[in-house]
């Protein structure tokens, strides 16, 4: 074998997958047909769940240093504010906000990270075919007109909406295109709204979105194209009237017009070949969900591939079971959101406006929307391999990243910081739960407890003392937490043995 995993496509999904696999000790190669990072205007929004993933990869601090923090997503229709989604209400994450940063910068940061770890993106290299057998995949690649073969145990297509890998597999996408084209551009704008606010506006002519970017008066503009008009500064300024806000576009870098669809591949796997990111799903830019959804695919698939490389081929079986329904939910959510904003002359727009006004008066509804946009609520309760339920937490849920004061470390900590990102972790809430428990060498053990006496008796097991009981919702149960911070098991300690059984056959983390 030339490598364990061959990744086709070096966008954010492919780069994140490569970085995660390398950190998990899995050999990886990543190829891309383009000569370099495409500096086109693309995605910008990074939501809380993605920032958590980037923290595990080691680049979150760099993203925060460069990016523009956004606290509020405001939806406007008919030139009026209808509802403001405030991400500062997110209570169980270190990132109660979103960050706007050009996609190209996110890619550069991930490329630099890979380079530091000795992994380079193989540029100008296109996958033109592959064949699978019982042991691996033989991929035909072309570089500078020369053909060669890369032999890998698995291949992952992260090569975008027009995925060659998906086409070679013959996997159908279901859904439909939208009638409206969209225009994206990065611009210098005199914009009177606060810099911590992203705005989507809709009126009888279409949608206009304004995303604050790093840099003085820098914004990303996304709007439904004016039929029959080639986009230019005058067109963009005219389209801004859809917001009902008096802003002035001073200059534009470039325009990018593209067609949209709400489509999803019917499956994400064919034996040893997988799809991730836009290769598996496409949708509107409503709420800035796309890049984030692909990053979630990467983090889910990475630990599974690493487990398979260490002897647990069954770990790969639930990837599609978990990520396909999540993508379907995002596609439906963004479709409904875009359609709601695009009612134009439809008389139902008055009902929409009234409904949004009602939602605005409900703090609970606004918090729910913040969690939906942030992707913190993406979970896998119905997928096989996840089990148990305790106080609203169930197998498949993301483990809440609760903040508490650790009396042993004498500082505030986050729950996710207790858990190593490169393996499964048994999380106990009482030192006594460890009595008689057999844990495979491939798995870590951590304890969090409010009991100072028990905390002092845990010996070599890393233990946090939560005297303030800020993690109280976890107490009274034991948990098995996956490397992607999702719960594989939640319940009585005596249920851990069955949950740990599949990990017993894993080799040591390299």
C-alpha positions as CSV (number, residue, x, y, z in Angstrom):
1,X,0.0,0.0,0.0
2,X,1.1,3.5,-0.8
3,X,-1.1,4.9,2.0
4,X,-4.0,4.1,4.2
5,X,-6.3,6.8,2.9
6,X,-6.2,8.7,-0.4
7,X,-8.2,11.9,-0.3
8,X,-9.3,13.4,-3.6
9,X,-9.9,17.2,-3.2
10,X,-8.1,19.7,-1.1
11,X,-10.9,22.0,-0.1
12,X,-11.8,22.5,3.6
13,X,-13.4,19.0,3.9
14,X,-10.5,17.2,2.4
15,X,-7.9,19.2,4.3
16,X,-9.6,18.7,7.6
17,X,-9.9,15.0,7.0
18,X,-6.2,14.8,6.1
19,X,-5.2,16.7,9.3
20,X,-7.5,14.6,11.5
21,X,-6.3,11.3,10.0
22,X,-2.7,12.3,10.5
23,X,-3.3,13.3,14.1
24,X,-4.9,9.9,14.6
25,X,-1.8,8.1,13.3
26,X,-3.3,7.1,10.0
27,X,-1.2,7.4,6.8
28,X,-2.8,9.8,4.3
29,X,-2.2,11.4,0.9
30,X,-4.2,14.2,-0.5
31,X,-4.4,15.2,-4.1
32,X,-6.0,18.1,-5.9
33,X,-6.3,18.9,-9.6
34,X,-5.9,22.6,-9.1
35,X,-2.4,24.2,-9.0
36,X,-3.2,26.1,-5.8
37,X,-5.9,27.3,-3.5
38,X,-8.8,28.9,-5.4
39,X,-9.1,32.5,-4.2
40,X,-12.7,32.7,-5.5
41,X,-15.4,34.1,-3.2
42,X,-16.9,31.1,-1.5
43,X,-17.9,30.2,2.0
44,X,-17.1,32.5,4.9
45,X,-19.1,31.5,8.0
46,X,-17.6,29.1,10.6
47,X,-20.1,28.1,13.2
48,X,-19.6,27.0,16.8
49,X,-19.4,23.2,16.1
50,X,-16.8,23.8,13.3
51,X,-14.8,26.0,15.6
52,X,-14.7,23.1,18.1
53,X,-13.5,20.8,15.3
54,X,-10.8,23.4,14.4
55,X,-9.7,23.5,18.0
56,X,-9.2,19.7,18.0
57,X,-7.2,20.2,14.7
58,X,-5.1,22.9,16.3
59,X,-6.0,25.9,14.2
60,X,-9.0,27.5,16.0
61,X,-6.8,30.2,17.7
62,X,-5.4,31.2,14.3
63,X,-8.9,31.4,12.8
64,X,-10.1,33.5,15.7
65,X,-7.1,35.8,15.4
66,X,-7.8,36.5,11.7
67,X,-11.6,36.2,11.5
68,X,-14.4,38.6,12.2
69,X,-16.6,37.6,15.1
70,X,-20.3,37.6,14.5
71,X,-22.7,37.4,17.4
72,X,-26.1,37.9,15.6
73,X,-27.8,36.7,12.5
74,X,-30.6,39.0,11.6
75,X,-33.4,38.1,9.2
76,X,-35.2,41.0,7.6
77,X,-38.2,41.0,5.2
78,X,-40.1,43.8,3.7
79,X,-37.4,46.2,4.9
80,X,-38.0,45.4,8.6
81,X,-36.1,43.4,11.2
82,X,-38.1,40.2,11.8
83,X,-35.9,38.1,14.1
84,X,-32.4,38.2,15.5
85,X,-30.7,34.9,16.2
86,X,-28.1,35.6,19.0
87,X,-25.4,33.0,19.2
88,X,-24.3,34.4,22.6
89,X,-27.2,32.3,24.1
90,X,-25.2,29.1,23.3
91,X,-24.2,28.0,26.8
92,X,-22.4,24.7,26.3
93,X,-19.6,25.7,23.9
94,X,-16.4,27.7,24.1
95,X,-17.5,29.5,20.9
96,X,-20.9,31.2,21.5
97,X,-20.6,33.1,18.2
98,X,-19.7,32.5,14.6
99,X,-16.6,33.7,12.7
100,X,-16.5,35.0,9.2
101,X,-13.2,34.4,7.4
102,X,-12.7,33.8,3.6
103,X,-12.6,30.1,2.8
104,X,-9.3,30.5,1.1
105,X,-7.7,31.6,4.4
106,X,-9.2,28.6,6.2
107,X,-7.7,26.4,3.6
108,X,-4.3,28.1,3.8
109,X,-4.3,27.6,7.6
110,X,-5.0,23.9,7.2
111,X,-2.4,23.5,4.5
112,X,0.2,25.1,6.7
113,X,-0.8,22.8,9.6
114,X,-0.4,19.7,7.3
115,X,3.0,21.0,6.0
116,X,4.2,21.4,9.6
117,X,3.3,17.7,10.1
118,X,5.0,16.6,7.0
119,X,1.9,16.1,4.8
120,X,1.8,18.1,1.5
121,X,-1.0,18.6,-0.9
122,X,-0.1,17.0,-4.2
123,X,-1.2,19.7,-6.6
124,X,-2.0,19.4,-10.3
125,X,-2.9,15.8,-9.7
126,X,-6.3,14.5,-11.0
127,X,-8.0,11.3,-10.2
128,X,-9.3,9.8,-13.5
129,X,-10.4,6.4,-12.3
130,X,-10.0,3.7,-9.7
131,X,-10.7,0.0,-9.2
132,X,-11.6,-1.7,-5.9
133,X,-10.7,-5.1,-4.6
134,X,-11.0,-6.9,-1.2
135,X,-7.8,-5.2,0.1
136,X,-7.9,-1.7,-1.2
137,X,-8.3,0.8,-4.0
138,X,-6.0,1.4,-7.0
139,X,-6.5,5.0,-8.2
140,X,-5.3,6.2,-11.5
141,X,-4.0,9.8,-11.2
142,X,-2.6,12.2,-13.8
143,X,0.1,14.7,-13.0
144,X,1.5,17.0,-15.7
145,X,0.1,14.6,-18.4
146,X,1.8,11.5,-16.8
147,X,-0.4,8.7,-15.5
148,X,0.4,6.7,-12.4
149,X,-1.3,4.6,-9.8
150,X,-1.8,5.2,-6.1
151,X,-2.7,2.2,-4.0
152,X,-4.7,2.9,-0.8
153,X,-6.8,1.0,1.6
154,X,-9.6,3.5,1.3
155,X,-10.4,6.5,-1.0
156,X,-12.5,9.5,0.0
157,X,-14.0,11.9,-2.6
158,X,-13.9,15.4,-1.2
159,X,-13.9,16.9,-4.7
160,X,-16.9,19.2,-4.5
161,X,-20.3,19.5,-6.1
162,X,-19.2,18.2,-9.5
163,X,-17.4,15.3,-7.9
164,X,-15.4,13.0,-10.2
165,X,-15.4,10.4,-7.6
166,X,-19.1,10.4,-7.3
167,X,-19.5,10.2,-11.0
168,X,-17.1,7.3,-11.3
169,X,-19.1,5.5,-8.7
170,X,-22.3,6.2,-10.6
171,X,-24.0,7.4,-7.5
172,X,-27.1,9.5,-8.2
173,X,-28.0,12.8,-6.6
174,X,-31.6,13.5,-5.8
175,X,-33.2,16.9,-5.5
176,X,-33.7,19.8,-7.8
177,X,-32.0,23.0,-9.0
178,X,-33.2,26.5,-8.1
179,X,-34.5,28.9,-10.7
180,X,-32.5,31.8,-9.3
181,X,-28.8,32.2,-9.9
182,X,-26.8,33.7,-7.1
183,X,-24.0,36.3,-7.1
184,X,-21.2,36.4,-4.6
185,X,-18.6,39.2,-4.2
186,X,-16.2,40.6,-1.6
187,X,-16.5,44.4,-1.3
188,X,-15.7,47.5,0.6
189,X,-19.0,48.8,1.9
190,X,-20.2,51.7,4.0
191,X,-22.6,49.7,6.1
192,X,-24.4,51.3,9.1
193,X,-25.2,48.1,11.0
194,X,-22.8,46.7,13.7
195,X,-19.9,44.7,12.6
196,X,-20.9,41.8,14.9
197,X,-24.1,41.2,12.8
198,X,-24.8,39.2,9.7
199,X,-27.9,40.1,7.8
200,X,-30.2,38.2,5.3
201,X,-32.9,40.4,3.8
202,X,-35.7,39.5,1.5
203,X,-38.2,41.5,-0.5
204,X,-40.4,41.1,-3.6
205,X,-37.2,41.2,-5.8
206,X,-35.1,38.6,-4.0
207,X,-32.5,38.1,-1.2
208,X,-29.5,40.1,-0.2
209,X,-27.0,38.8,2.4
210,X,-24.3,40.8,4.1
211,X,-21.4,39.0,5.9
212,X,-18.8,41.1,7.8
213,X,-15.3,40.0,6.9
214,X,-11.9,40.8,8.4
215,X,-10.6,44.1,7.3
216,X,-11.8,47.7,7.4
217,X,-15.3,47.9,5.9
218,X,-14.9,44.5,4.2
219,X,-18.0,42.5,3.6
220,X,-19.1,39.5,1.6
221,X,-22.3,40.1,-0.4
222,X,-24.5,37.2,-1.5
223,X,-27.7,38.0,-3.5
224,X,-30.1,36.5,-6.0
225,X,-29.0,37.5,-9.5
226,X,-31.0,40.2,-11.4
227,X,-32.4,38.4,-14.4
228,X,-30.7,39.3,-17.7
229,X,-28.1,41.6,-15.9
230,X,-24.4,40.9,-15.8
231,X,-23.4,41.6,-12.2
232,X,-21.3,44.8,-11.6
233,X,-21.0,47.4,-8.9
234,X,-24.2,49.2,-10.1
235,X,-26.2,46.0,-10.1
236,X,-24.9,45.1,-6.6
237,X,-25.8,48.5,-5.3
238,X,-29.3,48.3,-6.8
239,X,-29.8,44.8,-5.3
240,X,-28.8,46.2,-1.9
241,X,-32.1,48.0,-1.9
242,X,-33.7,44.7,-1.0
243,X,-32.4,45.3,2.5
244,X,-34.1,48.6,3.1
245,X,-30.8,49.8,4.7
246,X,-28.8,52.7,3.2
247,X,-25.4,51.3,2.5
248,X,-22.9,52.2,-0.2
249,X,-20.7,49.7,-2.0
250,X,-17.3,51.5,-2.6
251,X,-15.5,48.8,-4.5
252,X,-15.7,45.1,-5.4
253,X,-12.9,42.6,-5.8
254,X,-14.7,40.3,-8.3
255,X,-18.1,38.8,-9.0
256,X,-18.9,35.1,-9.1
257,X,-22.3,33.9,-10.4
258,X,-23.4,30.4,-9.8
259,X,-26.4,28.1,-9.9
260,X,-27.8,26.4,-6.8
261,X,-29.6,23.2,-6.1
262,X,-30.8,21.3,-3.1
263,X,-29.5,17.8,-3.9
264,X,-28.0,14.9,-2.0
265,X,-26.2,11.7,-3.1
266,X,-28.4,8.7,-2.4
267,X,-25.5,7.1,-0.6
268,X,-22.1,8.1,0.7
269,X,-20.2,4.8,0.3
270,X,-19.3,2.1,-2.2
271,X,-17.3,-0.5,-0.4
272,X,-13.9,1.2,0.1
273,X,-14.8,4.5,-1.4
274,X,-16.6,7.3,0.5
275,X,-18.0,10.8,-0.3
276,X,-17.7,13.8,2.0
277,X,-18.6,17.5,1.9
278,X,-20.1,18.9,-1.3
279,X,-19.5,15.7,-3.1
280,X,-22.4,14.3,-1.1
281,X,-24.7,17.3,-0.6
282,X,-25.4,20.8,-1.9
283,X,-27.8,23.5,-0.8
284,X,-28.4,27.2,-0.6
285,X,-26.0,29.6,1.4
286,X,-28.8,30.4,3.8
287,X,-27.3,30.6,7.3
288,X,-23.8,29.7,6.1
289,X,-24.1,25.9,6.6
290,X,-22.2,24.3,3.7
291,X,-18.5,24.3,4.8
292,X,-19.6,23.5,8.3
293,X,-21.5,20.4,7.2
294,X,-18.5,19.2,5.2
295,X,-16.3,19.6,8.2
296,X,-18.6,17.5,10.3
297,X,-18.4,14.8,7.6
298,X,-14.7,14.9,7.8
299,X,-14.5,14.6,11.6
300,X,-17.0,11.7,11.7
301,X,-15.3,9.8,9.0
302,X,-11.7,10.4,10.2
303,X,-11.9,8.5,13.5
304,X,-13.8,5.7,11.7
305,X,-11.1,5.3,9.1
306,X,-8.4,5.4,11.8
307,X,-10.3,2.7,13.7
308,X,-10.5,0.6,10.6
309,X,-6.8,1.0,10.0
310,X,-6.2,-0.3,13.5
311,X,-8.4,-3.4,13.0
312,X,-12.1,-2.4,13.4
313,X,-13.4,-2.4,9.9
314,X,-17.0,-2.4,11.3
315,X,-16.4,1.2,12.5
316,X,-17.0,2.4,8.9
317,X,-20.4,1.0,8.6
318,X,-22.3,3.8,10.5
319,X,-20.7,6.7,8.6
320,X,-23.5,7.0,6.1
321,X,-26.1,6.1,8.8
322,X,-25.1,9.1,10.8
323,X,-24.1,11.8,8.3
324,X,-26.7,11.2,5.5
325,X,-29.7,12.1,7.8
326,X,-27.9,15.1,9.2
327,X,-27.2,16.4,5.7
328,X,-30.8,15.8,4.7
329,X,-31.9,17.9,7.7
330,X,-29.6,20.7,6.7
331,X,-30.7,20.6,3.1
332,X,-34.4,20.8,4.1
333,X,-33.7,23.6,6.6
334,X,-31.8,25.7,4.2
335,X,-34.4,25.0,1.4
336,X,-37.2,26.1,3.6
337,X,-35.3,29.2,4.7
338,X,-34.4,30.3,1.2
339,X,-38.0,29.7,0.0
340,X,-39.3,31.6,2.9
341,X,-37.1,34.6,2.1
342,X,-37.9,34.3,-1.7
343,X,-41.7,34.5,-1.6
344,X,-41.5,37.7,-3.6
345,X,-45.1,38.7,-4.6
346,X,-46.7,35.7,-3.0
347,X,-49.4,36.8,-0.6
348,X,-48.1,34.2,1.9
349,X,-45.3,36.6,2.7
350,X,-47.6,38.4,5.1
351,X,-48.1,35.2,7.0
352,X,-44.3,34.6,7.0
353,X,-43.7,38.1,8.4
354,X,-46.2,37.6,11.1
355,X,-44.8,34.2,12.0
356,X,-41.3,35.6,12.3
357,X,-42.5,38.4,14.5
358,X,-44.1,35.8,16.8
359,X,-40.9,33.8,16.9
360,X,-39.0,37.0,17.8
361,X,-41.0,37.2,21.0
362,X,-40.0,33.7,22.1
363,X,-36.5,33.4,23.7
364,X,-36.9,29.7,23.5
365,X,-37.4,29.7,19.7
366,X,-34.5,32.1,19.2
367,X,-32.2,29.8,21.3
368,X,-33.4,26.8,19.2
369,X,-32.6,28.6,16.0
370,X,-29.1,29.5,17.3
371,X,-28.4,25.9,18.0
372,X,-29.8,24.9,14.6
373,X,-27.5,27.3,12.8
374,X,-24.5,26.5,15.0
375,X,-24.9,22.8,14.2
376,X,-24.4,22.0,17.9
377,X,-27.5,19.9,17.9
378,X,-26.4,17.6,15.1
379,X,-26.6,14.1,16.6
380,X,-27.0,10.4,15.7
381,X,-29.5,9.0,18.2
382,X,-31.1,6.7,15.6
383,X,-27.8,5.3,14.2
384,X,-26.5,1.9,15.2
385,X,-23.7,1.7,17.8
386,X,-25.0,4.5,20.0
387,X,-26.9,3.6,23.2
388,X,-28.3,4.9,26.4
389,X,-30.1,8.0,27.7
390,X,-29.5,10.1,30.8
391,X,-31.3,13.4,31.7
392,X,-31.8,14.5,28.1
393,X,-28.5,13.2,26.8
394,X,-28.5,10.1,24.7
395,X,-26.1,8.0,22.7
396,X,-25.2,9.8,19.5
397,X,-25.5,13.3,21.0
398,X,-22.6,15.7,21.1
399,X,-21.1,15.8,24.6
400,X,-21.9,19.3,25.9
401,X,-18.7,21.4,26.3
402,X,-19.6,22.6,29.8
403,X,-17.4,25.2,31.6
404,X,-16.6,24.6,35.3
405,X,-14.0,25.5,37.8
406,X,-11.6,22.6,38.4
407,X,-10.6,22.6,42.1
408,X,-7.6,20.4,41.4
409,X,-6.2,22.4,38.5
410,X,-7.3,25.7,40.3
411,X,-8.7,27.2,37.1
412,X,-11.7,27.2,34.9
413,X,-11.8,24.4,32.3
414,X,-14.0,23.1,29.5
415,X,-15.2,19.5,29.6
416,X,-13.9,18.8,26.1
417,X,-10.4,19.8,27.3
418,X,-10.5,16.8,29.7
419,X,-10.8,14.3,26.8
420,X,-8.0,13.4,24.5
421,X,-9.0,14.1,20.9
422,X,-7.2,11.0,19.5
423,X,-9.2,8.1,21.1
424,X,-12.4,7.1,22.8
425,X,-12.7,8.2,26.4
426,X,-14.6,6.6,29.3
427,X,-15.9,9.6,31.3
428,X,-16.9,8.7,34.8
429,X,-18.7,11.0,37.2
430,X,-17.7,9.1,40.4
431,X,-14.4,7.5,41.1
432,X,-16.2,4.5,42.5
433,X,-17.5,3.7,39.0
434,X,-14.0,2.6,38.0
435,X,-14.1,-0.3,40.5
436,X,-14.0,-3.6,38.5
437,X,-14.1,-1.8,35.2
438,X,-11.9,-3.2,32.4
439,X,-10.9,-0.6,29.8
440,X,-9.0,-1.4,26.6
441,X,-5.5,0.1,26.2
442,X,-6.8,2.0,23.1
443,X,-9.2,3.9,25.4
444,X,-8.6,6.7,27.9
445,X,-10.3,7.2,31.3
446,X,-11.3,10.5,32.9
447,X,-13.2,11.4,36.0
448,X,-15.2,14.5,36.9
449,X,-16.8,14.7,40.3
450,X,-18.0,17.3,42.8
451,X,-16.8,15.1,45.7
452,X,-13.3,16.3,46.9
453,X,-12.7,13.1,48.9
454,X,-13.4,10.9,45.8
455,X,-11.4,13.2,43.6
456,X,-8.4,12.7,45.8
457,X,-8.7,8.9,45.6
458,X,-8.5,8.4,41.9
459,X,-4.8,7.8,41.7
460,X,-3.3,8.0,38.3
461,X,-6.6,8.6,36.5
462,X,-6.8,12.3,35.4
463,X,-9.6,13.8,37.6
464,X,-11.3,17.1,37.7
465,X,-13.0,18.5,40.8
466,X,-16.3,20.3,40.0
467,X,-17.2,21.7,43.5
468,X,-19.6,24.1,41.9
469,X,-21.5,21.3,40.2
470,X,-21.5,23.1,37.0
471,X,-21.5,19.8,35.2
472,X,-24.4,18.5,37.3
473,X,-26.4,17.3,34.3
474,X,-23.8,14.6,33.8
475,X,-23.7,13.2,37.3
476,X,-25.0,9.8,38.2
477,X,-24.0,8.1,35.0
478,X,-21.0,6.9,33.0
479,X,-20.2,7.8,29.4
480,X,-18.2,6.5,26.5
481,X,-17.2,9.5,24.3
482,X,-15.9,9.1,20.8
483,X,-12.9,11.0,19.4
484,X,-15.4,13.4,17.6
485,X,-16.9,14.3,21.0
486,X,-20.2,12.4,20.4
487,X,-21.5,10.0,23.0
488,X,-21.4,6.3,22.1
489,X,-22.9,5.3,25.5
490,X,-24.7,7.1,28.3
491,X,-26.0,5.2,31.3
492,X,-25.2,3.1,34.3
493,X,-21.5,2.0,34.6
494,X,-22.4,-1.6,34.2
495,X,-23.4,-0.9,30.6
496,X,-19.9,0.2,29.7
497,X,-18.6,-3.3,29.1
498,X,-20.8,-3.9,26.2
499,X,-20.1,-0.5,24.7
500,X,-16.3,-1.0,25.1
501,X,-16.3,-4.5,23.5
502,X,-15.7,-3.2,19.9
503,X,-12.7,-1.2,21.1
504,X,-11.0,-4.2,22.6
505,X,-9.8,-5.4,19.2
506,X,-8.2,-2.1,18.3
507,X,-4.4,-1.7,18.2
508,X,-2.7,1.1,20.2
509,X,-3.0,4.6,19.0
510,X,0.2,5.4,17.2
